[in-house]
Amino acid sequence: MGKQHLTILGSTGSIGRNTLDVVARFPDRFRVHALAARNNVELLCEQIAAFQPALAVMYEAQAAQRLRAALPAKTRTEVLTGMEGLTEAARCPEVQHVISGMVGAVGLLPTYAAIASGKRVSIANKETLVLAGELMVRQAAETGSTLIPMDSEHNAIFQCLASPPGRELERIVLTASGGPFRDLPVSQFHGITREQALAHPNWKMGPKISIDSATMMNKGLEVIEARWLFGLTPERIEVLVHRQSIVHSMVEFVDGSVIAQLGLPDMRTPIAYCLSYPSRLPLELPRLNLAEVGRLEFETVDAEKYPCLALALHALAVGGGAPAALNGANEEVVAAYLKDAFHFTEIAVILKEAMAQLEICLAQPQAPSCLRTINTVEDAIAADQWGRNTAHSIIQKRVNTCC
Ligand SMILES: NC(=O)c1ccc[n+]([C@@H]2O[C@H](COP(=O)([O-])OP(=O)(O)OC[C@H]3O[C@@H](n4cnc5c(N)ncnc54)[C@H](OP(=O)(O)O)[C@@H]3O)[C@@H](O)[C@H]2O)c1
């Protein structure tokens, strides 16, 4: 069997680093063809030295210049930049498998390019599916691209389904850890600090997804992701809080049988399954010891504590460009929160206002068509941008009122 040639988009992030960790354990199975990141020159340089890819992409032009200067004179790695560089890395003819591990809506175009070129695509970048899930799945069916979910919950469901979901599947249950504030009463949310919001109890992840986990917007985005990956209507997707993050998700069949996928919270396990699917890699990692874990607990979601989950479910029900608009608004709000622009509890308040403005806009005949339907990637980008602009002006107004 020849080596599988990989492109890893977002190689310097948490998903990217874990993917390279798995790849490094199986040098006869995988060859890294391209690596891509935004501006982390130092780490990309180290990764290039270790994996000798033919191509490296730094999204930011200045960072690409710095990377070229930092590489040894005899390097065989070509350095590209910008969205063109990312899409080039995603559709290189030499590559069979693209890992979509960038954070945010910026992952949309390169992921689409990989799908359009018929590659196997492992998707961690859930934002792509939130923006344009229907379009991506349709495009994959046309080009023969295989989409493999890397998000641990969706990967669990993928593992539980021996065959694609058919009439025998009743529903799926996505588990949620509940994030760092699952035991904090809502009455004490005013005291939350940014450091606490970033400190996920079970998973080590990038800052954006960590904040999304604290608000549970992450679970909302995952419901949207699951809706398209598994072709299920929202009523057939349940969310359950499971604080131990051992049961990664479950499927229930028409006879009431439930199959769950279990494992320690370590992204290298779902990543390895994506890399080797349909076979499995003999991974030497700490193993699950259920006697040590002792208890597996499950609770329904406290809607008062996690209003962002309801906002995402509502956007899915509205359909069209609403999920993309919510995603854009959320990225803008989380980025501002990470810069300390407002308090944690304001995240949901601002997003709620953005969704209210979306509904007002949709009630008008002249609403932008991208908010009604997503037919192209450009529609998805425009709807996402609408959400960003709306959130930005709400944030500005709040900041001006406070000062
Ligand atoms: N981390 C997890 O365990 C986990 C689990 C499930 C799903 N996911 C999903 O996986 C995705 C990545 O999450 P993460 O936690 O790995 O994020 P992260 O640690 O913040 O890493 C983000 C990666 O994306 C790159 N990136 C950001 N903007 C870019 C741009 N404009 N062009 C090129 N590269 C860009 C970053 O490059 P620089 O380093 O140069 O900025 C970095 O490599 C997210 O969609 C998240 O929801 C993550």
The ligand as an SDF file (V2000), in Angstrom:
LIG
                    3D

 48 52  0  0  0  0  0  0  0  0999 V2000
   -9.0030   21.5790   19.3990 N   0  0  0  0  0  0  0  0  0  0  0  0
   -9.8610   20.5930   19.4560 C   0  0  0  0  0  0  0  0  0  0  0  0
   -9.7270   19.6770   20.2480 O   0  0  0  0  0  0  0  0  0  0  0  0
  -11.0580   20.5730   18.5170 C   0  0  0  0  0  0  0  0  0  0  0  0
  -11.9970   19.5580   18.6510 C   0  0  0  0  0  0  0  0  0  0  0  0
  -13.0400   19.5010   17.7300 C   0  0  0  0  0  0  0  0  0  0  0  0
  -13.1520   20.4440   16.7240 C   0  0  0  0  0  0  0  0  0  0  0  0
  -12.2280   21.4480   16.6400 N   0  0  0  0  0  0  0  0  0  0  0  0
  -12.3640   22.4520   15.5640 C   0  0  0  0  0  0  0  0  0  0  0  0
  -11.1430   22.4610   14.8320 O   0  0  0  0  0  0  0  0  0  0  0  0
  -10.8550   23.7730   14.3620 C   0  0  0  0  0  0  0  0  0  0  0  0
   -9.4730   24.1830   14.8720 C   0  0  0  0  0  0  0  0  0  0  0  0
   -9.5380   24.2810   16.2960 O   0  0  0  0  0  0  0  0  0  0  0  0
   -8.2090   24.3960   17.1840 P   0  0  0  0  0  0  0  0  0  0  0  0
   -8.6380   24.2310   18.5930 O   0  0  0  0  0  0  0  0  0  0  0  0
   -7.1690   23.4880   16.6030 O   0  0  0  0  0  0  0  0  0  0  0  0
   -7.8120   25.9290   16.9320 O   0  0  0  0  0  0  0  0  0  0  0  0
   -6.3980   26.6440   17.2320 P   0  0  0  0  0  0  0  0  0  0  0  0
   -5.5970   25.8360   18.1800 O   0  0  0  0  0  0  0  0  0  0  0  0
   -6.7360   28.0500   17.5570 O   0  0  0  0  0  0  0  0  0  0  0  0
   -5.6440   26.5690   15.8110 O   0  0  0  0  0  0  0  0  0  0  0  0
   -6.1410   27.2530   14.7020 C   0  0  0  0  0  0  0  0  0  0  0  0
   -5.3140   26.9190   13.4950 C   0  0  0  0  0  0  0  0  0  0  0  0
   -5.8760   27.5980   12.3550 O   0  0  0  0  0  0  0  0  0  0  0  0
   -4.8510   28.4050   11.7700 C   0  0  0  0  0  0  0  0  0  0  0  0
   -5.4580   29.5830   11.1520 N   0  0  0  0  0  0  0  0  0  0  0  0
   -6.2420   30.5130   11.7360 C   0  0  0  0  0  0  0  0  0  0  0  0
   -6.5820   31.4690   10.8340 N   0  0  0  0  0  0  0  0  0  0  0  0
   -5.9810   31.1180    9.6740 C   0  0  0  0  0  0  0  0  0  0  0  0
   -5.9030   31.7010    8.4100 C   0  0  0  0  0  0  0  0  0  0  0  0
   -6.5050   32.8580    8.1140 N   0  0  0  0  0  0  0  0  0  0  0  0
   -5.1860   31.0630    7.4460 N   0  0  0  0  0  0  0  0  0  0  0  0
   -4.5300   29.8950    7.7190 C   0  0  0  0  0  0  0  0  0  0  0  0
   -4.5640   29.2900    8.9130 N   0  0  0  0  0  0  0  0  0  0  0  0
   -5.2710   29.8990    9.8800 C   0  0  0  0  0  0  0  0  0  0  0  0
   -3.9300   28.7720   12.9160 C   0  0  0  0  0  0  0  0  0  0  0  0
   -2.6680   29.2310   12.4330 O   0  0  0  0  0  0  0  0  0  0  0  0
   -1.7000   30.1520   13.3880 P   0  0  0  0  0  0  0  0  0  0  0  0
   -1.2280   29.2340   14.4810 O   0  0  0  0  0  0  0  0  0  0  0  0
   -0.6000   30.5780   12.4900 O   0  0  0  0  0  0  0  0  0  0  0  0
   -2.5550   31.2770   13.8870 O   0  0  0  0  0  0  0  0  0  0  0  0
   -3.8660   27.4210   13.6270 C   0  0  0  0  0  0  0  0  0  0  0  0
   -3.0200   26.5570   12.9200 O   0  0  0  0  0  0  0  0  0  0  0  0
  -11.9940   24.6630   14.8680 C   0  0  0  0  0  0  0  0  0  0  0  0
  -12.9510   24.7830   13.8600 O   0  0  0  0  0  0  0  0  0  0  0  0
  -12.5600   23.8810   16.0440 C   0  0  0  0  0  0  0  0  0  0  0  0
  -13.9370   24.1640   16.2510 O   0  0  0  0  0  0  0  0  0  0  0  0
  -11.1720   21.5410   17.5120 C   0  0  0  0  0  0  0  0  0  0  0  0
  1  2  1  0
  2  3  2  0
  2  4  1  0
  4  5  1  0
  4 48  2  0
  5  6  2  0
  6  7  1  0
  7  8  2  0
  8  9  1  0
  8 48  1  0
  9 10  1  0
  9 46  1  0
 10 11  1  0
 11 12  1  0
 11 44  1  0
 12 13  1  0
 13 14  1  0
 14 15  2  0
 14 16  1  0
 14 17  1  0
 17 18  1  0
 18 19  2  0
 18 20  1  0
 18 21  1  0
 21 22  1  0
 22 23  1  0
 23 24  1  0
 23 42  1  0
 24 25  1  0
 25 26  1  0
 25 36  1  0
 26 27  1  0
 26 35  1  0
 27 28  2  0
 28 29  1  0
 29 30  1  0
 29 35  2  0
 30 31  1  0
 30 32  2  0
 32 33  1  0
 33 34  2  0
 34 35  1  0
 36 37  1  0
 36 42  1  0
 37 38  1  0
 38 39  2  0
 38 40  1  0
 38 41  1  0
 42 43  1  0
 44 45  1  0
 44 46  1  0
 46 47  1  0
M  CHG  2   8   1  16  -1
M  END
$$$$
